[in-house]
Amino acid sequence: MPIRSFEDFREAVFAYRLPRIILTALDLDLFTVVGSRSWTIAELSKEVDASPRGIDILCRNLAAAGLLRKRNGVYRNSRLAADALNANSPHYRGAYLQLLREQWNDWSQLTACVKRGKPVARQDPDDPAYRRRFTWAMHHRSTAIAPKVAAQVNLRDARTLLDLGGGPGTYALAFLARNPRLHATVCDRAPALGVARKIAASHRAGDRLSYLPLDFMREPVPGRYDVIWYSNVLHIYSPEENQALFRRLLPALAPGGRLLVQDAFLLDREGIYPVEASLFAVTMLLFTERGNTYSIAETSRWLREAGYVRVRRVRMKKGAEDWEGGLLEASRPAARRKTSAAPGNQEEIQPAG
Ligand SMILES: C[S@@+](CC[C@H](N)C(=O)[O-])C[C@H]1O[C@@H](n2cnc3c(N)ncnc32)[C@H](O)[C@@H]1O
């Protein structure tokens, strides 16, 4: 990117080769089979029940990509493959790998999807089994990045946080781990919260997490919080749905409280870059009715129009963010002191706006 010559074009189109090679390795559960020992091609092909010719060519490419190591003709796992791609590792990201594998076929439906402007095969978001699988996938996606993001968000003065659409609660738990006086509530569909409970049960801060089963697009959001964390949900909904939600969330924030929106924002004036944010909009086209990715400017405008103040982008360290430039902060106006005409000159604290 950008594609200028025909050679660039050819390379861009052929970029599907490596993803397909990696997905085939996942189909064969190759990294689990390789485990912690070294293998000849003859041994490995026997073990995974595939042809020696196929495994030879596959492994050579996985080694060229850095996922396997080859020395003296035998193969072993790279550190990443042994850790995240191996089902016998405690850090296995299997649910997310499964999601990536399934998406290959869905992406092949893109032409039909572009024509219709609707997802081709839509999953019911309320189907419990699907919701549980997806929630584990979200945990495996964010488990390493959430603590890095949490380290850069100042929650020193916050006592209560609502993780809205928090799914597995991975972010809520990362915030709790860094802020010992914080209490968090994760709000999502009930089956997602079942996964969150399991994850929290073995987390050192898990006893400071509460659960709020709710469809927040249909039902009012109860309670009042110092911070609302709205991460990776904006892109599921239309501009109108997000705008209406922003308005409805104001009363759920304490005066001066903050709404933090994390998403794949488009950062340039024309709404094209970063490339990853535009690519992610395709995922939304494939899997949601009205989702998209949005520019930081339009999202900021929606927040201001909904009554928020001090709307600003939070600068994050490169390599330690969920999405490049992907965090926006907005505040509910703080309480304003109003001098009453009543005797004694009592003061009344009222939320402004
Ligand atoms: C892409 S996941 C993001 C999970 C988490 N916030 C993160 O950043 O990793 C979106 C989550 O929002 C939840 N969600 C979306 N719409 C919802 C609604 N109307 N009510 C409750 N939960 C919703 C989904 O169930 C899912 O768990």
The ligand as an SDF file (V2000), in Angstrom:
LIG
                    3D

 27 29  0  0  0  0  0  0  0  0999 V2000
  -16.6900   -6.5800   19.7440 C   0  0  0  0  0  0  0  0  0  0  0  0
  -17.2060   -7.0050   21.3530 S   0  0  0  0  0  0  0  0  0  0  0  0
  -16.1780   -5.9400   22.3460 C   0  0  0  0  0  0  0  0  0  0  0  0
  -15.8980   -6.5040   23.7090 C   0  0  0  0  0  0  0  0  0  0  0  0
  -15.0520   -5.5850   24.6080 C   0  0  0  0  0  0  0  0  0  0  0  0
  -15.7250   -4.3330   24.8660 N   0  0  0  0  0  0  0  0  0  0  0  0
  -13.6830   -5.3340   24.0010 C   0  0  0  0  0  0  0  0  0  0  0  0
  -13.3440   -4.1830   23.6970 O   0  0  0  0  0  0  0  0  0  0  0  0
  -12.9380   -6.3000   23.8480 O   0  0  0  0  0  0  0  0  0  0  0  0
  -18.7720   -6.1720   21.4440 C   0  0  0  0  0  0  0  0  0  0  0  0
  -19.5500   -6.5580   22.6910 C   0  0  0  0  0  0  0  0  0  0  0  0
  -20.6680   -5.6730   22.8180 O   0  0  0  0  0  0  0  0  0  0  0  0
  -21.7780   -6.4410   23.1950 C   0  0  0  0  0  0  0  0  0  0  0  0
  -23.0040   -5.7540   22.7570 N   0  0  0  0  0  0  0  0  0  0  0  0
  -23.2480   -5.2040   21.5360 C   0  0  0  0  0  0  0  0  0  0  0  0
  -24.4820   -4.6830   21.5070 N   0  0  0  0  0  0  0  0  0  0  0  0
  -25.0310   -4.9050   22.7160 C   0  0  0  0  0  0  0  0  0  0  0  0
  -26.2950   -4.5880   23.2880 C   0  0  0  0  0  0  0  0  0  0  0  0
  -27.2200   -3.9390   22.5850 N   0  0  0  0  0  0  0  0  0  0  0  0
  -26.5200   -4.9500   24.5680 N   0  0  0  0  0  0  0  0  0  0  0  0
  -25.5830   -5.6120   25.2790 C   0  0  0  0  0  0  0  0  0  0  0  0
  -24.3540   -5.9340   24.7900 N   0  0  0  0  0  0  0  0  0  0  0  0
  -24.0860   -5.5870   23.5160 C   0  0  0  0  0  0  0  0  0  0  0  0
  -21.5920   -7.7590   22.4830 C   0  0  0  0  0  0  0  0  0  0  0  0
  -22.3920   -8.7790   23.0780 O   0  0  0  0  0  0  0  0  0  0  0  0
  -20.0890   -7.9530   22.6350 C   0  0  0  0  0  0  0  0  0  0  0  0
  -19.7730   -8.6390   23.8220 O   0  0  0  0  0  0  0  0  0  0  0  0
  1  2  1  0
  2  3  1  0
  2 10  1  0
  3  4  1  0
  4  5  1  0
  5  6  1  0
  5  7  1  0
  7  8  2  0
  7  9  1  0
 10 11  1  0
 11 12  1  0
 11 26  1  0
 12 13  1  0
 13 14  1  0
 13 24  1  0
 14 15  1  0
 14 23  1  0
 15 16  2  0
 16 17  1  0
 17 18  1  0
 17 23  2  0
 18 19  1  0
 18 20  2  0
 20 21  1  0
 21 22  2  0
 22 23  1  0
 24 25  1  0
 24 26  1  0
 26 27  1  0
M  CHG  2   2   1   9  -1
M  END
$$$$
